[in-house]
Amino acid sequence: MMRIGWMDFQRSWWTISCTVLLVCQAMAQSIPVFPGEHWQERSPAEAGMDAQLLDSLVDMLGGRGCVVADGYIVRSWGDQSERSDWMSAVKPVFSTMLFFAVEEGKLTSVDAKIRKLGWPLLPKDRSMTFAHLANMISGYARPEKPGRAWAYNDYAIQLYHLSLFDRVFKQPATEAFMQRLGVMQFEHKLDFREDKPRIRASVRDFARIGLFWLSKGNWAGNQILPRKYFDRYMKPHVPRNLPHTKSGPKTHNDYLGIGTFGGGSDHFVDIGAGIYGFNWWFNGTGRLHPDKLTWPDATPKTFMAVGAGGNVLVVIPEHNLILASAKGDWGSLEKGVGKSDGKFNRAVKLLLASYLK
């Protein structure tokens, strides 16, 4: 009888393990269909979803929105062609563009130093990187050095987008974005405001951004942005034990005079430690809720982009589900964290309950 050597066994086991892993990954991220100029649609029943529970979700949120399952729109409400400002929900788009800058060799990595772009930074800020800006831990306009404290910081976001579009791409934001992602064939025109770098888009077009992240940079079989960026960065990157920035009247200093993206240098929420990464919110445990997930009834891989005024993009990788909601009634992100009765959690719970597969 032929004997198999130990090295042969190891090689065979390694080959089988890698094959199984790749197959599982492919199955987990398989999107049956991508939209062309228009989305394909299915009824909830055709998609294996409960229409009445989806109606309950619509009644709860209001505003405008659409639900995407496996690349098909299965429920929509409100004016689907209306374009509006998605507020801070645009921020993950900046990080998407950061990955393009790295892939194109315009930056060495997400850890490239901001000062190399010519910004006259204070000595305390000279170690600041793009990753610091993307994760709200840059310290810009705050007392702390980069990486030392969390602050939901719209002055830092202003520095982020100015660095990306004005000094790295050297293109207007809409032009830079469409040059790289126009392949997604936005149905109602997607562009950036001229006065503030925020996206104006319909719910159907904003859902395409969620689909691009869900498919990890693949669009209709074409890998537009390498999967490695999503494998590395589609997860929390703010350390769970990172403290919140110091507060007080003399702690803000916009010494570059760049102004704000919209809010303050420490505003909106205190909860980012442990659950924020590259401008997305993730379903993890954080410094202020160490024993509870962000949304207790959501799947572990659920993540969201959240903007003021009820502008929210939800991605649920486990079930290939996307919810794009404009001007919906979502309640408070911070007050609902870790709570079953929080509106963010209730909305995702309804969406998942409607999924019958």
C-alpha positions in Angstrom: 0.0 0.0 0.0 1.3 3.5 -0.9 2.3 5.6 2.1 1.7 9.4 2.1 4.5 11.4 3.5 3.9 14.1 6.1 4.9 16.9 3.7 2.5 15.5 1.1 -0.3 15.4 3.7 0.5 19.0 4.7 0.4 20.2 1.1 -2.9 18.4 0.4 -4.5 19.7 3.6 -3.3 23.3 2.8 -4.8 23.1 -0.7 -8.1 21.7 0.5 -8.4 24.4 3.3 -7.6 27.2 0.9 -10.1 26.0 -1.6 -12.9 25.7 1.0 -12.1 29.2 2.3 -12.2 30.7 -1.1 -15.5 29.0 -2.0 -17.0 30.1 1.3 -15.9 33.7 0.7 -17.3 33.7 -2.8 -20.6 32.3 -1.6 -20.8 34.9 1.2 -20.3 37.8 -1.2 -22.0 36.5 -4.3 -24.3 39.1 -5.8 -26.6 37.5 -8.4 -27.3 40.7 -10.3 -26.0 44.3 -10.5 -28.0 47.3 -11.8 -27.3 48.8 -15.1 -28.8 52.3 -15.7 -31.8 51.0 -13.8 -32.2 48.5 -11.0 -34.0 45.2 -11.7 -36.9 44.7 -9.3 -38.5 41.7 -7.6 -41.6 41.5 -5.4 -40.9 40.7 -1.8 -42.4 37.2 -2.3 -40.1 36.6 -5.3 -37.2 37.6 -3.1 -38.3 35.4 -0.2 -39.3 38.4 2.0 -42.3 39.2 4.0 -44.2 42.2 2.4 -46.1 43.1 5.6 -43.0 43.4 7.7 -41.4 45.5 5.0 -44.5 47.7 5.1 -44.1 48.0 8.8 -40.5 49.1 8.3 -41.6 51.8 5.8 -44.3 53.0 8.2 -41.7 53.3 11.0 -39.1 55.2 9.0 -41.1 57.3 6.5 -39.1 59.6 4.3 -37.8 58.0 1.1 -36.0 54.7 0.8 -35.4 51.4 -0.9 -34.5 47.9 0.2 -32.1 45.8 -2.0 -31.8 42.0 -1.7 -29.3 40.1 -3.8 -29.0 43.0 -6.1 -32.7 43.5 -6.7 -34.9 46.3 -5.4 -37.7 44.6 -3.4 -39.3 47.5 -1.8 -39.2 51.3 -2.4 -41.1 54.3 -1.1 -41.2 58.0 -1.6 -40.0 59.8 -4.7 -37.2 57.5 -6.0 -35.8 60.1 -8.4 -35.5 62.9 -5.8 -31.9 63.9 -5.1 -30.9 65.2 -1.7 -27.9 65.8 0.5 -26.9 62.7 2.4 -25.0 64.7 5.0 -22.4 62.7 6.9 -23.5 59.4 5.2 -21.1 60.5 2.4 -18.0 60.0 4.6 -17.4 56.4 3.6 -17.1 57.7 0.0 -14.1 59.7 1.1 -12.5 56.5 2.4 -13.4 54.7 -0.8 -11.5 57.4 -2.7 -8.6 57.1 -0.2 -8.3 53.4 -1.3 -8.2 54.4 -4.9 -5.5 57.0 -4.2 -3.4 54.2 -2.6 -4.1 51.7 -5.4 -3.1 54.3 -8.1 0.2 55.1 -6.3 -0.8 58.6 -5.4 -0.3 57.7 -1.8 2.0 55.1 -0.3 -0.7 53.7 2.1 -3.6 54.8 4.2 -0.9 55.7 6.8 0.6 58.4 4.5 1.4 61.6 6.4 -0.8 64.6 5.8 2.1 67.0 6.3 3.8 65.8 3.1 1.0 67.5 1.2 2.3 70.9 2.4 -0.1 71.5 5.3 1.7 73.7 7.9 0.7 71.4 10.9 1.5 72.2 14.5 4.3 70.1 15.9 1.8 67.9 17.8 0.0 67.1 14.6 3.0 66.2 12.4 2.4 62.5 12.7 -1.2 62.8 11.4 -2.1 60.3 8.7 -5.0 59.7 6.4 -6.1 56.8 8.5 -6.2 59.1 11.6 -8.6 61.4 9.6 -10.7 58.5 8.4 -11.2 57.1 11.9 -11.9 60.4 13.7 -8.7 60.1 15.8 -6.6 62.8 14.1 -6.5 65.3 16.9 -6.9 68.1 14.4 -8.4 71.2 16.1 -8.3 69.2 19.3 -5.8 69.2 22.2 -4.6 65.6 21.7 -1.9 64.2 19.4 -3.0 62.0 16.5 -4.3 58.6 17.6 -4.6 59.6 21.3 -8.4 60.3 21.5 -11.7 59.9 19.7 -13.7 62.9 18.6 -16.4 63.0 16.0 -14.7 65.9 14.2 -16.0 67.7 11.1 -13.0 70.0 11.0 -10.9 66.9 10.5 -13.3 65.7 7.8 -12.8 69.0 6.1 -9.1 68.4 6.2 -9.6 64.9 4.9 -11.6 65.8 1.8 -9.4 68.9 1.0 -6.3 66.7 1.2 -7.8 64.0 -1.0 -9.4 66.0 -3.8 -7.4 69.3 -3.8 -3.9 67.9 -3.1 -3.9 64.2 -4.0 -6.3 63.8 -6.9 -6.1 67.5 -7.8 -9.6 67.2 -9.3 -13.1 68.4 -8.3 -14.8 65.8 -6.1 -17.5 64.9 -8.6 -15.0 64.5 -11.4 -12.6 62.4 -9.4 -15.4 60.2 -8.1 -17.1 59.7 -11.5 -13.8 58.9 -13.3 -13.4 55.9 -11.0 -16.9 54.9 -10.2 -19.0 56.1 -13.1 -19.1 52.5 -14.1 -21.9 52.1 -11.6 -24.2 54.0 -14.0 -26.0 56.3 -11.5 -29.6 56.5 -12.6 -30.5 60.0 -11.4 -27.1 61.7 -11.4 -24.8 61.7 -8.4 -22.7 64.7 -7.6 -21.0 66.6 -4.8 -22.2 70.0 -3.7 -19.9 72.9 -4.6 -20.3 74.7 -1.2 -19.9 71.6 0.9 -18.4 68.3 -0.3 -21.5 66.3 0.4 -23.2 64.0 -2.1 -26.6 64.8 -3.7 -28.2 61.5 -4.8 -31.4 59.6 -5.0 -31.9 56.6 -2.7 -31.5 54.3 -5.6 -28.1 55.8 -6.5 -26.9 55.9 -2.9 -27.8 52.2 -2.5 -25.2 51.5 -5.3 -22.4 52.7 -2.9 -23.6 50.1 -0.4 -23.6 47.4 -3.1 -20.0 48.3 -4.0 -18.9 47.8 -0.5 -21.0 44.7 -0.1 -19.4 43.2 -3.1 -16.0 44.3 -1.9 -15.1 46.5 -4.8 -16.5 44.2 -7.5 -19.1 45.5 -10.0 -20.8 43.2 -12.3 -17.9 40.8 -12.4 -15.2 43.5 -12.7 -12.9 44.1 -9.7 -12.9 47.9 -9.8 -11.0 48.2 -6.5 -9.0 45.2 -5.1 -10.8 43.1 -2.5 -7.8 43.5 -0.1 -8.9 47.0 0.9 -12.3 45.8 2.0 -10.8 42.7 3.8 -8.5 45.0 5.7 -10.6 48.1 6.4 -14.3 47.0 6.4 -14.2 46.7 10.2 -13.7 48.9 13.3 -10.4 50.6 13.5 -10.8 52.8 16.5 -9.4 51.0 19.6 -12.1 50.1 22.1 -10.3 51.6 25.0 -9.4 54.9 23.3 -10.6 57.9 25.5 -12.8 60.6 24.4 -11.3 64.0 23.6 -11.0 66.6 26.4 -13.9 69.0 26.5 -14.1 72.7 27.3 -14.3 76.2 25.7 -10.5 76.4 24.9 -10.1 73.0 23.4 -11.0 73.9 19.8 -8.3 75.3 17.4 -8.9 75.4 13.7 -5.4 76.8 13.2 -5.4 76.0 9.4 -8.5 78.1 9.0 -10.2 75.5 6.8 -13.6 75.6 8.4 -15.9 72.7 9.0 -17.6 70.0 6.9 -20.8 70.7 8.8 -20.5 70.3 12.6 -18.0 70.9 15.4 -14.7 69.3 16.1 -16.3 67.3 18.9 -20.0 66.8 18.2 -22.8 64.3 17.4 -21.6 61.2 19.4 -19.1 60.0 22.0 -19.5 56.3 21.1 -17.0 55.7 18.3 -14.3 53.8 20.3 -14.6 50.1 19.2 -17.3 50.5 16.6 -16.0 53.1 14.0 -13.7 52.5 11.1 -13.0 54.4 7.9 -16.2 56.4 8.3 -18.5 53.4 8.8 -20.3 52.4 12.0 -20.1 48.7 12.9 -22.0 46.3 15.0 -19.4 45.7 17.8 -18.9 46.4 21.5 -17.4 49.8 22.4 -15.9 51.6 25.3 -19.3 52.9 26.4 -21.1 49.6 25.8 -18.5 46.9 26.5 -21.0 44.1 27.0 -23.6 44.9 24.3 -23.4 45.2 20.5 -24.2 48.5 18.8 -27.5 47.0 17.5 -28.3 43.9 19.6 -30.7 42.3 17.1 -28.5 42.9 14.0 -26.2 40.4 12.4 -22.6 40.6 13.6 -21.3 42.0 10.2 -23.9 44.7 9.9 -22.5 48.2 9.2 -24.0 51.6 8.5 -23.2 55.1 7.2 -25.1 57.7 9.2 -25.9 61.3 8.4 -27.9 64.0 10.1 -31.6 64.3 9.3 -32.2 60.6 9.0 -29.9 59.8 6.1 -28.8 56.2 6.7 -27.2 53.5 4.6 -27.4 49.9 6.1 -25.4 47.0 4.7 -26.0 43.4 6.0 -23.4 41.2 4.4 -24.7 37.9 5.8 -27.9 38.2 3.7 -26.9 40.5 0.8 -29.3 43.2 2.1 -29.1 46.9 1.7 -31.3 49.7 3.0 -31.0 53.2 1.8 -33.1 55.7 3.8 -33.3 59.4 3.1 -34.8 61.7 5.7 -36.2 58.8 7.7 -37.2 58.8 11.4 -34.2 56.9 12.9 -34.1 58.5 16.3 -30.7 59.0 18.1 -27.8 56.8 17.1 -26.0 57.4 20.4 -29.0 57.0 22.7 -30.0 53.8 21.0 -26.6 52.0 21.1 -26.8 48.7 22.9 -30.6 49.0 23.4 -33.2 46.7 21.9 -35.8 49.5 21.8 -33.4 51.9 20.0 -34.9 52.8 16.6 -31.7 51.8 14.7 -32.0 48.4 16.2 -35.7 48.1 15.7 -35.4 49.0 12.0 -32.7 46.4 11.4 -34.6 43.9 13.4 -37.7 44.4 11.2 -35.6 44.2 8.0 -34.1 40.9 9.1 -37.4 39.5 10.3 -38.8 40.2 6.8 -36.1 38.0 5.3 -37.6 34.5 5.2 -34.8 32.5 3.6 
